[in-house]
Amino acid sequence: MAPERDGELQIHGSGALARSLMAHDLIDEYHLLVYPVVLGRGQRLFPEGGLPTSFELTGSLTTGSGIAVHTYRPTGRPTFGSFAPEQ
């Protein structure tokens, strides 16, 4: 019998690994850093056609230099609804 392991595994800068883990629901918590700059190009973290997932915001802070740090936990599959436009 394998011993239980406790701890944390972090991914820094490997979008391919993160997308692979996301596709198999293997990420427990996301820390997304939003920088106050627009570069115009880049690779998407969440791929088109990826597994639909709902998230709960569990923490948020802004650094002195304006970087927003948001912490999210997946909460399962999203539910979708519809609404009629106002007349």
VOPA-479274 format. One record per atom (N, C-alpha, C): atom name; x, y, z; residue number from 1; residue in three letters. Coordinates in pm, whole numbers, plus 50000, padded with zeros to 5 digits. Layout:
{"CA" {X Y Z} NUM "ALA"}
...
# end
This chain:
{"N" {50084 49884 50000} 1 "MET"}
{"CA" {50000 50000 50000} 1 "MET"}
{"C" {50090 50124 50000} 1 "MET"}
{"N" {50058 50217 49911} 2 "ALA"}
{"CA" {50137 50339 49899} 2 "ALA"}
{"C" {50104 50434 50014} 2 "ALA"}
{"N" {50205 50504 50067} 3 "PRO"}
{"CA" {50179 50599 50175} 3 "PRO"}
{"C" {50100 50719 50121} 3 "PRO"}
{"N" {50016 50777 50208} 4 "GLU"}
{"CA" {49943 50897 50170} 4 "GLU"}
{"C" {50040 51014 50165} 4 "GLU"}
{"N" {50019 51099 50070} 5 "ARG"}
{"CA" {50104 51217 50056} 5 "ARG"}
{"C" {50020 51340 50083} 5 "ARG"}
{"N" {50078 51431 50153} 6 "ASP"}
{"CA" {50010 51556 50184} 6 "ASP"}
{"C" {50101 51667 50139} 6 "ASP"}
{"N" {50046 51771 50083} 7 "GLY"}
{"CA" {50130 51882 50041} 7 "GLY"}
{"C" {50069 51956 49924} 7 "GLY"}
{"N" {50152 52029 49859} 8 "GLU"}
{"CA" {50107 52119 49754} 8 "GLU"}
{"C" {50195 52105 49633} 8 "GLU"}
{"N" {50134 52102 49517} 9 "LEU"}
{"CA" {50205 52102 49390} 9 "LEU"}
{"C" {50167 52230 49318} 9 "LEU"}
{"N" {50264 52309 49279} 10 "GLN"}
{"CA" {50237 52436 49211} 10 "GLN"}
{"C" {50285 52429 49067} 10 "GLN"}
{"N" {50215 52500 48980} 11 "ILE"}
{"CA" {50255 52512 48839} 11 "ILE"}
{"C" {50284 52658 48813} 11 "ILE"}
{"N" {50403 52687 48764} 12 "HIS"}
{"CA" {50442 52825 48733} 12 "HIS"}
{"C" {50485 52831 48587} 12 "HIS"}
{"N" {50407 52897 48503} 13 "GLY"}
{"CA" {50450 52925 48367} 13 "GLY"}
{"C" {50433 52813 48266} 13 "GLY"}
{"N" {50376 52701 48302} 14 "SER"}
{"CA" {50357 52593 48205} 14 "SER"}
{"C" {50209 52582 48170} 14 "SER"}
{"N" {50168 52659 48071} 15 "GLY"}
{"CA" {50029 52655 48027} 15 "GLY"}
{"C" {49989 52519 47976} 15 "GLY"}
{"N" {50079 52450 47906} 16 "ALA"}
{"CA" {50047 52317 47852} 16 "ALA"}
{"C" {50018 52218 47965} 16 "ALA"}
{"N" {50099 52219 48069} 17 "LEU"}
{"CA" {50075 52130 48182} 17 "LEU"}
{"C" {49945 52167 48253} 17 "LEU"}
{"N" {49923 52297 48275} 18 "ALA"}
{"CA" {49800 52341 48342} 18 "ALA"}
{"C" {49677 52299 48263} 18 "ALA"}
{"N" {49678 52317 48131} 19 "ARG"}
{"CA" {49563 52278 48049} 19 "ARG"}
{"C" {49540 52128 48054} 19 "ARG"}
{"N" {49647 52050 48058} 20 "SER"}
{"CA" {49635 51905 48067} 20 "SER"}
{"C" {49571 51865 48200} 20 "SER"}
{"N" {49613 51926 48308} 21 "LEU"}
{"CA" {49556 51897 48439} 21 "LEU"}
{"C" {49411 51943 48448} 21 "LEU"}
{"N" {49380 52060 48387} 22 "MET"}
{"CA" {49242 52110 48386} 22 "MET"}
{"C" {49149 52013 48314} 22 "MET"}
{"N" {49196 51955 48205} 23 "ALA"}
{"CA" {49113 51864 48125} 23 "ALA"}
{"C" {49073 51740 48204} 23 "ALA"}
{"N" {49146 51711 48312} 24 "HIS"}
{"CA" {49117 51593 48394} 24 "HIS"}
{"C" {49070 51631 48535} 24 "HIS"}
{"N" {49029 51756 48553} 25 "ASP"}
{"CA" {48981 51805 48685} 25 "ASP"}
{"C" {49081 51780 48797} 25 "ASP"}
{"N" {49208 51807 48773} 26 "LEU"}
{"CA" {49311 51779 48873} 26 "LEU"}
{"C" {49367 51903 48942} 26 "LEU"}
{"N" {49302 52018 48924} 27 "ILE"}
{"CA" {49347 52140 48990} 27 "ILE"}
{"C" {49245 52178 49096} 27 "ILE"}
{"N" {49291 52192 49220} 28 "ASP"}
{"CA" {49203 52223 49333} 28 "ASP"}
{"C" {49184 52372 49354} 28 "ASP"}
{"N" {49283 52452 49314} 29 "GLU"}
{"CA" {49278 52595 49343} 29 "GLU"}
{"C" {49359 52670 49238} 29 "GLU"}
{"N" {49306 52783 49195} 30 "TYR"}
{"CA" {49372 52868 49096} 30 "TYR"}
{"C" {49406 53001 49160} 30 "TYR"}
{"N" {49530 53047 49142} 31 "HIS"}
{"CA" {49571 53181 49183} 31 "HIS"}
{"C" {49602 53255 49054} 31 "HIS"}
{"N" {49514 53346 49014} 32 "LEU"}
{"CA" {49531 53418 48889} 32 "LEU"}
{"C" {49580 53559 48919} 32 "LEU"}
{"N" {49691 53596 48858} 33 "LEU"}
{"CA" {49748 53728 48875} 33 "LEU"}
{"C" {49716 53810 48751} 33 "LEU"}
{"N" {49653 53925 48771} 34 "VAL"}
{"CA" {49615 54012 48661} 34 "VAL"}
{"C" {49701 54138 48670} 34 "VAL"}
{"N" {49784 54158 48568} 35 "TYR"}
{"CA" {49876 54271 48566} 35 "TYR"}
{"C" {49813 54388 48491} 35 "TYR"}
{"N" {49837 54511 48533} 36 "PRO"}
{"CA" {49775 54628 48469} 36 "PRO"}
{"C" {49849 54669 48342} 36 "PRO"}
{"N" {49852 54578 48245} 37 "VAL"}
{"CA" {49918 54605 48117} 37 "VAL"}
{"C" {49851 54519 48010} 37 "VAL"}
{"N" {49841 54571 47889} 38 "VAL"}
{"CA" {49785 54495 47778} 38 "VAL"}
{"C" {49894 54478 47674} 38 "VAL"}
{"N" {49924 54354 47640} 39 "LEU"}
{"CA" {50029 54326 47542} 39 "LEU"}
{"C" {49974 54301 47404} 39 "LEU"}
{"N" {49846 54266 47395} 40 "GLY"}
{"CA" {49783 54247 47264} 40 "GLY"}
{"C" {49788 54106 47211} 40 "GLY"}
{"N" {49875 54023 47261} 41 "ARG"}
{"CA" {49885 53886 47215} 41 "ARG"}
{"C" {49917 53796 47333} 41 "ARG"}
{"N" {49899 53668 47308} 42 "GLY"}
{"CA" {49933 53572 47411} 42 "GLY"}
{"C" {49856 53443 47393} 42 "GLY"}
{"N" {49892 53346 47470} 43 "GLN"}
{"CA" {49826 53216 47463} 43 "GLN"}
{"C" {49721 53210 47572} 43 "GLN"}
{"N" {49607 53151 47540} 44 "ARG"}
{"CA" {49498 53140 47637} 44 "ARG"}
{"C" {49530 53033 47742} 44 "ARG"}
{"N" {49498 53065 47866} 45 "LEU"}
{"CA" {49511 52964 47971} 45 "LEU"}
{"C" {49396 52865 47962} 45 "LEU"}
{"N" {49274 52917 47943} 46 "PHE"}
{"CA" {49157 52832 47932} 46 "PHE"}
{"C" {49128 52811 47784} 46 "PHE"}
{"N" {49149 52690 47733} 47 "PRO"}
{"CA" {49138 52666 47590} 47 "PRO"}
{"C" {48994 52669 47540} 47 "PRO"}
{"N" {48977 52706 47415} 48 "GLU"}
{"CA" {48846 52698 47352} 48 "GLU"}
{"C" {48805 52552 47347} 48 "GLU"}
{"N" {48682 52524 47383} 49 "GLY"}
{"CA" {48635 52386 47386} 49 "GLY"}
{"C" {48675 52311 47512} 49 "GLY"}
{"N" {48731 52384 47611} 50 "GLY"}
{"CA" {48772 52320 47736} 50 "GLY"}
{"C" {48652 52276 47818} 50 "GLY"}
{"N" {48678 52203 47923} 51 "LEU"}
{"CA" {48576 52150 48012} 51 "LEU"}
{"C" {48507 52265 48087} 51 "LEU"}
{"N" {48374 52283 48068} 52 "PRO"}
{"CA" {48306 52392 48140} 52 "PRO"}
{"C" {48313 52369 48291} 52 "PRO"}
{"N" {48352 52472 48364} 53 "THR"}
{"CA" {48370 52461 48508} 53 "THR"}
{"C" {48321 52588 48575} 53 "THR"}
{"N" {48253 52574 48687} 54 "SER"}
{"CA" {48214 52688 48770} 54 "SER"}
{"C" {48321 52707 48877} 54 "SER"}
{"N" {48341 52833 48918} 55 "PHE"}
{"CA" {48441 52865 49019} 55 "PHE"}
{"C" {48381 52951 49128} 55 "PHE"}
{"N" {48439 52939 49247} 56 "GLU"}
{"CA" {48404 53024 49361} 56 "GLU"}
{"C" {48525 53109 49394} 56 "GLU"}
{"N" {48506 53239 49405} 57 "LEU"}
{"CA" {48613 53328 49445} 57 "LEU"}
{"C" {48636 53312 49595} 57 "LEU"}
{"N" {48756 53270 49635} 58 "THR"}
{"CA" {48784 53247 49777} 58 "THR"}
{"C" {48879 53351 49836} 58 "THR"}
{"N" {48937 53435 49751} 59 "GLY"}
{"CA" {49026 53538 49802} 59 "GLY"}
{"C" {49063 53636 49692} 59 "GLY"}
{"N" {49092 53760 49732} 60 "SER"}
{"CA" {49128 53862 49636} 60 "SER"}
{"C" {49209 53970 49707} 60 "SER"}
{"N" {49314 54017 49640} 61 "LEU"}
{"CA" {49391 54128 49693} 61 "LEU"}
{"C" {49456 54202 49577} 61 "LEU"}
{"N" {49495 54325 49603} 62 "THR"}
{"CA" {49564 54405 49504} 62 "THR"}
{"C" {49694 54454 49566} 62 "THR"}
{"N" {49804 54436 49493} 63 "THR"}
{"CA" {49933 54480 49543} 63 "THR"}
{"C" {49948 54631 49525} 63 "THR"}
{"N" {50050 54688 49584} 64 "GLY"}
{"CA" {50076 54830 49571} 64 "GLY"}
{"C" {50106 54872 49429} 64 "GLY"}
{"N" {50154 54780 49346} 65 "SER"}
{"CA" {50184 54813 49206} 65 "SER"}
{"C" {50066 54786 49114} 65 "SER"}
{"N" {49950 54750 49171} 66 "GLY"}
{"CA" {49829 54733 49090} 66 "GLY"}
{"C" {49803 54594 49039} 66 "GLY"}
{"N" {49880 54495 49082} 67 "ILE"}
{"CA" {49856 54357 49039} 67 "ILE"}
{"C" {49742 54300 49123} 67 "ILE"}
{"N" {49639 54249 49055} 68 "ALA"}
{"CA" {49525 54188 49125} 68 "ALA"}
{"C" {49550 54038 49134} 68 "ALA"}
{"N" {49539 53983 49254} 69 "VAL"}
{"CA" {49558 53840 49277} 69 "VAL"}
{"C" {49423 53783 49321} 69 "VAL"}
{"N" {49369 53693 49239} 70 "HIS"}
{"CA" {49239 53632 49268} 70 "HIS"}
{"C" {49260 53482 49290} 70 "HIS"}
{"N" {49196 53428 49392} 71 "THR"}
{"CA" {49203 53286 49421} 71 "THR"}
{"C" {49065 53226 49399} 71 "THR"}
{"N" {49061 53120 49317} 72 "TYR"}
{"CA" {48936 53052 49283} 72 "TYR"}
{"C" {48946 52904 49312} 72 "TYR"}
{"N" {48834 52845 49349} 73 "ARG"}
{"CA" {48824 52699 49364} 73 "ARG"}
{"C" {48714 52650 49271} 73 "ARG"}
{"N" {48739 52541 49199} 74 "PRO"}
{"CA" {48634 52485 49114} 74 "PRO"}
{"C" {48519 52433 49199} 74 "PRO"}
{"N" {48396 52453 49151} 75 "THR"}
{"CA" {48278 52408 49224} 75 "THR"}
{"C" {48195 52308 49145} 75 "THR"}
{"N" {48249 52261 49034} 76 "GLY"}
{"CA" {48176 52162 48954} 76 "GLY"}
{"C" {48135 52217 48819} 76 "GLY"}
{"N" {48039 52152 48760} 77 "ARG"}
{"CA" {47992 52192 48628} 77 "ARG"}
{"C" {47895 52309 48641} 77 "ARG"}
{"N" {47902 52403 48550} 78 "PRO"}
{"CA" {47810 52517 48557} 78 "PRO"}
{"C" {47668 52478 48517} 78 "PRO"}
{"N" {47574 52555 48564} 79 "THR"}
{"CA" {47437 52540 48519} 79 "THR"}
{"C" {47407 52657 48427} 79 "THR"}
{"N" {47333 52631 48324} 80 "PHE"}
{"CA" {47303 52734 48226} 80 "PHE"}
{"C" {47154 52761 48229} 80 "PHE"}
{"N" {47118 52884 48207} 81 "GLY"}
{"CA" {46978 52922 48205} 81 "GLY"}
{"C" {46953 53010 48085} 81 "GLY"}
{"N" {46834 53058 48076} 82 "SER"}
{"CA" {46799 53152 47969} 82 "SER"}
{"C" {46704 53255 48027} 82 "SER"}
{"N" {46689 53363 47957} 83 "PHE"}
{"CA" {46598 53466 48002} 83 "PHE"}
{"C" {46538 53532 47878} 83 "PHE"}
{"N" {46422 53584 47897} 84 "ALA"}
{"CA" {46356 53654 47788} 84 "ALA"}
{"C" {46398 53800 47790} 84 "ALA"}
{"N" {46423 53859 47674} 85 "PRO"}
{"CA" {46460 54000 47672} 85 "PRO"}
{"C" {46343 54086 47718} 85 "PRO"}
{"N" {46376 54197 47783} 86 "GLU"}
{"CA" {46273 54289 47829} 86 "GLU"}
{"C" {46208 54356 47709} 86 "GLU"}
{"N" {46077 54378 47719} 87 "GLN"}
{"CA" {46006 54441 47607} 87 "GLN"}
{"C" {45960 54578 47644} 87 "GLN"}
# end
